[in-house]
Amino acid sequence: MSKLTKEFVESEIQLPIRGQCFYRDDDVHGFAVRVTPKSKSYILERRVDGATKRITIGKCSDMSLDSARNQACIMLGDIAKGNDPKSGKRINTLNDITLREVLQKFLEIKPIRKDTQRNYHFAINRHFNDWLDMPITSITKDMVEQRHHELTVSPNRLGTSGHGRANNALKKLSALINFASDRYGTTDEPLIKENPVSRLSRNRSWHRIYPRQGIIPDLKLKDWYRAVGTLQNEVARDFLLFLLLTGMRFGETRKLKWCHVDFENKILIVPRELTKSDREHRLPLSDFLVSLLKRRYIYRNRSEWVFQSCRLKDKHLGGGVAIVSRVRAKSGVAFTFHDLRRTFLTMGEKLDVPPYALKRLVNHSVSNDMTGRYLILDIERLRSHMARITSAFLDLLDINGSDMREWKPVPEAELTEITQLLIPLDGIRIM
């Protein structure tokens, strides 16, 4: 539409039979004529606080086009100053939107996992706490570069460099800035012309992060296990051993509930909302793992969690930093929870477990591999591989050796209750 004219508004615009039509002016951005079956009105459209506001200036029959256009220009000036032209109240203009507000809106509408939401909340609040109430448009390239450097040189709680932390924090900030620019900007007026975090890419300032390769070597597994056996918390002892013998992720394992365990069919059913891959994971359990879970069930103290908190029965096991620190100090073996997962994968590879089977056991994605997408592995075929891996670990740990801590036996009378127990997930019976 070209510039609106008096003749066009009065003579050429016809009232529609139903609905409404808009005729926009090219001279004043946002100024338009709205036409309904009963009337014509001058309006002003403007994007404010992430949403398009439509303000009625007046009916075409009550005021001239020039008067309405002048009024629209005055309103635009008010909006630019941060005032609502209708109420006179202060409004949040696009340039006033703070990092805190963008984070809240991002977490509110983005379809991301709860763990990811917590990661965003933690990273932004911890590393950009002094920026939270600043307009996001005021974040500059120099500020970004300086903060990336500060996070890099300051050691983390383990005393190591902050390369990964610096990259992670700035990438999350970049995502929020892109989100704000897309949500609050317009085609004609982008909120942020260039993401200030782009300077890190242009200057090649991102740190190269190499994948971790940590595992517990075979020769150190016995020392590690002895140290695990010294933990006073039996839940923590079983938790660490369970991680090693299943290769499961730390976050998924500590949130397991008894409704995820099928004792009759010896299967663990991890629902998709718990998994990183966002798909259900069915894991066959070896006899030793079934015994471990039976013991945990007997001593569950009516908790719904497989690995319950030692302090609160209605909570699952906590972050686990203290557990790892104690075992490290006692054994001299440096390890992380994810090292146990890599140790499991390494054992599977040494036993020549087929790659697709190994991926299925740890719920790795095979979406980029066409063969893997069509290959369906029966859970009983996976069970034999799981049994071999468990057996190999038990041999290395010498778990029944005379010098090792004996696992507390489950009373025979209580075993009857467990062997009759079948807890299917969402009513699904496992075949």
C-alpha positions in Angstrom: 0.0 0.0 0.0 1.3 3.5 -0.8 0.7 6.6 1.2 -3.0 7.0 2.3 -4.8 9.9 0.6 -8.1 11.7 1.6 -9.8 10.6 -1.7 -8.8 7.0 -1.2 -10.1 6.9 2.4 -13.4 8.7 1.7 -14.3 7.3 -1.7 -12.5 4.1 -2.6 -12.5 2.1 0.7 -15.7 0.1 0.9 -17.2 -1.5 4.0 -16.9 -5.3 4.0 -19.9 -7.5 4.4 -18.2 -9.3 7.3 -14.8 -9.3 9.2 -12.4 -6.4 9.0 -9.8 -5.1 6.5 -6.7 -3.0 7.0 -5.2 -0.3 4.7 -1.7 0.6 5.9 0.2 3.8 5.2 3.7 3.7 3.8 4.5 7.2 5.0 4.1 6.7 8.8 5.0 3.2 9.8 2.1 1.6 11.8 -0.5 4.1 10.8 -3.5 2.5 9.1 -7.3 2.5 8.4 -9.3 -0.4 9.9 -12.6 -1.1 8.1 -15.5 -3.1 9.6 -19.0 -3.7 8.3 -20.1 -0.6 10.2 -17.3 1.9 10.2 -13.8 3.1 9.2 -11.3 4.0 11.9 -7.7 5.4 12.0 -5.4 3.2 14.0 -1.8 2.9 15.1 -0.1 -0.5 15.3 3.1 -0.8 17.2 5.1 -3.7 18.7 5.5 -3.1 22.4 7.0 -5.5 25.0 7.0 -8.4 22.5 3.4 -8.0 21.3 1.6 -5.9 18.7 -0.5 -3.2 20.2 -3.4 -1.7 18.1 -4.5 1.8 19.3 -7.6 3.4 17.8 -7.0 7.1 17.0 -10.5 7.9 15.9 -13.3 7.3 13.4 -12.6 8.5 9.8 -16.0 10.4 9.9 -14.9 12.4 13.0 -11.4 13.6 11.9 -9.3 14.3 8.9 -6.6 12.1 7.5 -3.9 14.7 8.2 -5.1 15.2 11.8 -5.0 11.4 12.3 -1.6 11.1 10.8 -0.2 13.9 13.0 -1.8 12.2 16.1 -0.1 8.9 15.1 3.3 10.6 15.0 2.7 12.1 18.4 1.8 8.6 19.8 4.9 7.1 18.2 7.0 9.7 20.0 5.3 8.8 23.3 6.0 5.1 22.8 9.6 5.9 22.0 9.9 7.7 25.3 8.4 4.7 27.1 4.9 6.1 27.7 1.6 4.5 26.9 -0.2 7.0 24.6 -3.6 5.9 25.8 -3.1 5.7 29.6 -0.1 7.9 30.0 1.5 5.2 32.1 5.1 4.1 31.7 5.5 1.0 29.5 8.4 -1.3 28.7 9.7 -0.4 25.3 11.8 -2.9 23.4 14.9 -1.1 24.5 13.9 -1.5 28.2 13.6 -5.3 28.2 16.1 -6.7 30.6 18.1 -9.9 30.6 16.0 -11.2 33.5 12.8 -10.7 31.6 14.1 -12.4 28.5 15.3 -15.4 30.6 11.8 -15.7 32.2 10.0 -15.5 28.9 12.5 -17.9 27.3 12.0 -20.5 30.0 8.2 -19.9 29.9 7.6 -20.6 26.2 10.6 -22.7 24.9 9.8 -26.4 24.7 13.0 -27.6 26.5 13.6 -30.2 29.2 13.4 -29.3 32.9 17.1 -30.1 33.3 17.9 -27.7 30.4 15.7 -25.0 32.0 17.6 -25.4 35.3 21.0 -25.2 33.4 19.9 -21.9 31.8 18.7 -20.5 35.0 21.8 -21.5 36.9 24.3 -20.3 34.2 22.6 -16.9 33.7 22.0 -16.2 37.4 25.4 -17.3 38.4 27.6 -15.8 35.7 25.6 -12.8 34.7 24.0 -11.8 38.0 25.2 -8.2 37.6 23.6 -8.0 34.1 20.2 -9.3 35.0 18.4 -5.9 35.4 20.2 -4.3 32.5 18.4 -3.8 29.2 19.5 -6.7 26.9 20.2 -4.2 24.2 22.9 -2.6 26.4 25.1 -5.7 26.4 28.1 -4.9 24.2 30.7 -6.9 22.5 33.4 -5.6 24.9 31.3 -6.7 27.9 30.9 -10.2 26.3 34.6 -10.5 25.6 35.6 -9.4 29.1 33.1 -11.8 30.8 34.3 -14.7 28.7 37.9 -14.0 29.8 36.9 -13.6 33.4 35.1 -17.0 33.4 38.0 -18.6 31.7 40.8 -17.5 34.1 38.8 -18.0 37.4 39.2 -21.6 38.6 36.1 -23.8 39.2 35.4 -25.5 42.5 37.6 -28.4 41.5 40.5 -26.0 40.9 40.6 -26.5 37.1 40.3 -24.0 34.3 36.9 -22.6 33.4 37.2 -23.1 29.6 34.1 -25.2 29.4 32.2 -23.1 31.9 33.0 -19.9 29.9 31.9 -21.4 26.6 28.7 -22.8 28.1 27.7 -19.5 29.8 28.3 -17.3 26.7 26.5 -19.8 24.4 23.5 -19.6 26.7 23.6 -15.8 26.7 23.9 -15.9 22.9 20.7 -18.1 22.7 18.8 -15.6 24.9 19.9 -12.6 22.8 18.9 -14.4 19.6 15.5 -15.3 21.2 14.9 -11.7 22.3 15.9 -10.3 18.9 13.4 -12.7 17.2 10.6 -12.3 19.6 10.7 -8.5 20.3 12.1 -7.2 17.1 10.3 -6.7 13.7 11.3 -7.2 10.1 11.8 -3.4 9.7 13.3 -2.8 13.2 15.4 -5.6 14.5 15.8 -5.4 18.3 19.5 -6.2 18.1 21.3 -5.7 14.8 24.1 -8.1 15.7 24.5 -10.5 18.5 27.4 -9.2 20.6 28.5 -12.8 21.3 29.4 -13.1 17.6 32.7 -11.3 18.4 33.9 -14.5 20.1 33.4 -16.4 16.8 34.9 -13.6 14.7 38.0 -13.5 16.9 38.1 -17.3 17.3 37.9 -16.8 21.1 35.9 -19.9 21.8 37.9 -22.5 23.6 38.4 -25.8 22.0 36.9 -28.4 24.3 38.0 -31.9 23.7 35.7 -34.8 24.6 36.5 -36.4 28.0 38.1 -39.8 27.8 38.1 -40.7 31.4 37.5 -44.3 32.4 38.5 -46.5 35.4 41.2 -48.8 34.2 40.7 -52.5 34.9 43.7 -52.6 37.3 42.1 -49.8 39.4 38.6 -51.2 39.6 39.3 -53.2 42.7 40.7 -50.2 44.6 37.7 -48.2 43.5 35.3 -50.9 44.7 37.0 -51.2 48.0 36.6 -47.5 48.6 33.0 -47.7 47.6 32.5 -50.4 50.2 33.7 -48.0 52.9 30.9 -45.5 52.4 28.5 -45.5 55.3 25.5 -44.8 53.1 24.4 -48.2 51.6 22.2 -46.4 49.0 25.3 -44.5 47.7 27.3 -47.8 47.5 24.5 -49.5 45.5 24.1 -46.4 43.4 27.7 -46.3 42.3 27.8 -50.0 41.5 24.5 -49.7 39.6 26.0 -46.9 37.5 29.1 -49.0 36.6 27.1 -52.1 35.8 24.4 -50.4 33.6 26.3 -47.5 32.0 23.3 -45.3 32.8 23.5 -41.5 33.1 23.7 -40.1 36.6 20.7 -37.8 36.2 18.5 -40.6 34.9 19.5 -43.1 37.5 19.0 -41.0 40.6 15.4 -40.2 39.5 14.4 -43.9 39.0 11.2 -44.9 40.9 10.0 -48.4 41.8 7.3 -48.0 39.2 10.1 -48.2 36.6 11.2 -51.6 37.7 9.7 -54.8 36.3 11.0 -57.5 38.6 9.1 -60.3 36.9 10.6 -59.8 33.5 13.9 -58.4 34.9 13.6 -55.1 32.9 14.2 -51.5 33.8 11.8 -49.1 32.0 13.1 -45.5 32.0 10.3 -43.2 30.7 11.2 -40.7 28.0 10.8 -37.7 30.2 13.8 -38.9 32.2 16.1 -39.7 29.3 18.4 -37.3 27.5 17.4 -38.9 24.1 13.8 -38.1 24.8 12.7 -41.7 24.2 11.8 -44.6 26.5 14.7 -46.8 27.4 14.2 -50.5 28.2 17.2 -52.1 29.8 17.5 -55.9 30.5 18.8 -56.5 34.0 21.4 -59.1 34.9 20.7 -61.4 37.8 23.2 -59.5 40.0 21.4 -56.2 39.2 18.1 -57.8 40.0 19.4 -58.9 43.4 20.8 -55.4 44.0 17.4 -53.8 43.3 15.6 -56.4 45.4 17.8 -55.4 48.3 17.1 -51.7 47.7 13.4 -52.5 47.5 13.4 -54.4 50.9 15.1 -51.5 52.6 13.2 -48.7 50.8 11.5 -47.4 53.9 8.3 -46.9 51.9 10.1 -44.5 49.5 9.0 -44.3 45.9 12.6 -43.7 44.8 15.0 -46.6 44.0 17.9 -44.5 45.3 16.4 -42.4 48.0 18.0 -39.6 50.0 19.6 -40.7 53.2 17.9 -37.8 55.0 14.5 -37.5 53.3 12.7 -40.6 52.2 10.4 -38.5 49.9 13.5 -37.3 47.9 15.9 -39.0 45.6 19.7 -39.1 46.1 21.3 -35.7 45.9 24.0 -34.2 43.7 26.6 -36.8 44.7 29.7 -34.5 44.8 30.6 -35.6 48.4 30.2 -39.2 47.4 32.6 -38.9 44.5 35.1 -36.9 46.7 35.1 -39.6 49.4 35.7 -42.5 47.0 38.4 -40.5 45.2 40.2 -39.7 48.5 40.0 -43.3 49.8 40.9 -45.1 46.5 43.2 -42.6 44.8 41.2 -43.2 41.7 40.1 -39.9 40.0 36.7 -40.5 38.4 33.4 -38.8 37.6 29.9 -40.3 37.3 30.2 -40.1 33.5 33.5 -42.0 33.7 31.5 -45.0 35.0 29.4 -44.8 31.8 32.5 -44.7 29.6 33.9 -47.6 31.6 30.8 -49.7 30.9 31.0 -48.8 27.1 34.7 -49.7 27.1 34.0 -53.1 28.7 31.3 -53.8 26.1 33.6 -53.0 23.3 36.3 -55.2 24.8 33.8 -58.1 24.9 33.0 -57.5 21.2 29.4 -56.5 21.9 28.0 -55.4 18.5 28.0 -51.6 18.2 24.2 -51.4 17.7 23.6 -53.5 20.7 25.9 -51.4 22.8 24.2 -48.3 21.7 20.9 -49.7 22.7 22.1 -50.7 26.1 23.2 -47.1 26.9 20.3 -45.5 24.9 22.6 -43.8 22.4 20.9 -42.3 19.4 21.3 -44.0 16.0 19.1 -41.5 14.1 21.9 -40.6 11.7 22.6 -44.2 10.7 20.0 -45.6 8.3 20.8 -49.2 9.2 20.5 -48.5 12.8 17.1 -46.9 12.3 15.7 -50.1 10.7 17.4 -52.5 13.1 15.2 -53.7 15.9 17.0 -55.6 18.6 15.0 -57.9 20.8 15.5 -57.2 24.5 16.3 -60.8 25.2 19.2 -60.6 22.7 20.4 -57.6 24.6 20.1 -59.5 27.9 22.9 -61.9 27.0 25.2 -59.0 26.3 24.3 -57.4 29.6 25.0 -60.6 31.4 28.4 -60.9 29.9 29.3 -57.3 30.8 28.1 -57.7 34.4 30.1 -61.0 34.7 33.3 -59.4 33.4 33.0 -56.6 36.0 32.2 -58.9 38.9 35.4 -60.9 38.0 37.5 -57.7 38.0 35.9 -56.4 41.2 36.3 -59.9 42.9 33.0 -59.0 44.4 32.6 -62.3 46.3 36.2 -62.4 47.4 37.0 -63.1 51.1 38.7 -59.7 51.4 35.6 -57.8 50.1 32.6 -56.5 52.0 29.8 -59.0 51.8 26.6 -57.7 50.4 23.8 -57.8 52.9 21.6 -60.8 52.1 17.8 -60.4 51.5 15.8 -62.4 54.1 14.2 -65.4 52.4 10.7 -64.5 53.7 10.9 -61.1 52.2 12.0 -62.5 48.9 8.6 -63.9 48.4 7.1 -60.5 48.3 9.5 -59.3 45.7 9.4 -62.3 43.3 5.6 -61.8 43.1 6.0 -58.1 42.5 5.3 -56.8 39.0 5.1 -53.0 38.5 4.4 -52.2 34.8 4.8 -48.7 33.6 1.5 -46.9 32.6 -0.3 -50.3 32.5 2.0 -51.7 29.8 2.9 -55.3 30.3 6.4 -56.2 29.2 6.6 -59.1 26.7 
